[in-house]
Amino acid sequence: MVEDRIFNQKCPNKRGNLWPEGTFHPLKLIHVGLPAFTKKRDAWRSRQEAVPALQSLITESKHSISTDTLTRLLKGWAPMIEEYNSEFEPIEVDGPLLLSSQLPSGEALISAWAGARLTLMLDEKGRDILRLKLGMPFQADDEEE
């Protein structure tokens, strides 16, 4: 499999040419893998792109939320931590965390940040995928969250 995917394929080089198939060529990050974690301010957090690959391994260190709460967060609700903790099971960490929600398609793990407020750490594509899984309409470009 490795031979077919890496060695026996044409691969673009930096100058816009192609390495011919059947020859050695340097590997690019896309061939080797995806960084799963990033470190910022002495705290490690998972990268949202890597969460699906790690999901079966993550059994702890996730905070469960309902689909209604996830829907509110996707609609732009960014509660103060005190407000969130008084309404739901308290979040006991500061910084990056994983939210877990049971969707019709299965468990979803979502990167979030607990600081002064609870916010989702997702780009618009990631949010749209969750909206699709929840049967919500996509966010229009001109709407504010």
N, C-alpha and C positions, 0 to 999 in steps of 0.2 A: 504494500500500500504506500509506504513512504517513497519507495523508488518510483512508483507511478505518479504520485502527486508532486514530488519535488524534483527528482532527477530526470524523469522522462517528459517533462513539460517545458514548453517555451516560457521564459520568464523575462519581463522587462528589466532593463538595467537603468542606471541613473541618466544615461544619455538618450534615452528614448528608443534604443535598439533592443533586440531580443537576444537573450542567451539561447542558443539552439537546444532542442531537446536532446537528451542523452549525454549532456555535459554537466560538469559541476558548476554551480552558480551559488553565490552567497544567499543565505536565507534572510528573508525579511521578517519583521515582527509578526505579520499575519500568518507566516508559516510556523513560527515557533510557538506562539501562544499569546494569550491576553493577560496583561497584568491584572491580578485579582484584588490587590490591596494598594492603597496609597497612604503615605504618611504625611501629615500636616500638623504642625504645632505639637509635636511629640505624641500624636494620637494616630493610631492606625484605623482606617475605615475601609470597608469593602467598596469596590467600584461597582456601580449599578450594572454595568455591562457584564460583569463576571458573576453576578448573583445567580442567574439560572444554572450555571455550571457548578456552583457550590451548594445549591439549595438542598440537595439530598444529604450533604454533610453537616449542615447547620441545624443542630437540634436544640441549642440553647441560645441565649443572648439575643432573643427576639421578643418584641413587645406585641402582643395580640391586640388587634383593633377590629371592630365590626365593619361590614361593608358600608353601613350608613356613615360611620366616621370617616372612612376612606373617601366616600363620595363627597363629604363636606370639605375634606382637605383638597381634593381635586378641583372643587369649585372655588378655591381660593381662601378658605378658612385657615388662618394661621394663629391659633390661640396662644395666649400667654401660657406658660407652663403651669402657673398657679390655677388658671381657669381650666386647663385640660385636666390637671390632677384632681380638682374638686368635682369634676363631672365623670371621670373614668378612672380605671386602675392607674395609680400614680406611676409616672416615669421617674426612675431613680438615678438616671445617668445624665451627665452633661456632655454634650458633643454628639458624635455620630452614633446612630443606632439603626437597627433593622426593625421595621414594622411588619407584622404578619397579618394577613387577612385571608379568610377562606372565601374564595370566589367560586362561582359555578364551575369554572374550569379547573379548580384546584387551588392549593395554597399559593399566594403571591407574597414575595418578600420585597419590601420597598425601602430604599435608603432614605433616611430622614435625619434631621438635625434637631437636637434638643438644646436650645440656648435660652434666651429670654422667651422665645416662642418656639413652638413645634412647627417645623416646616419640612416639606418634602424636598429631597435632593434629587430631583428628576428633571431631565430636559423635556421639552414639549413632546418629543416623539415618545418617550417613556410614559408620559402622562396620557397621551392619546391611546397607547396600547392598553393601559389600565381602563381608560374610559370605554374602549371597545369591549373589553372583557366584562364591564359592568353594564353594558347597554346604554351608556351615556353618549350624547352627541359630542363631537370633537369641539375643542375650544376654537372659536373664530379668532383670526389674527388681530382684529381690532378690539376684542374684549380684553379687559384687565382682569387679572386674577387677584 
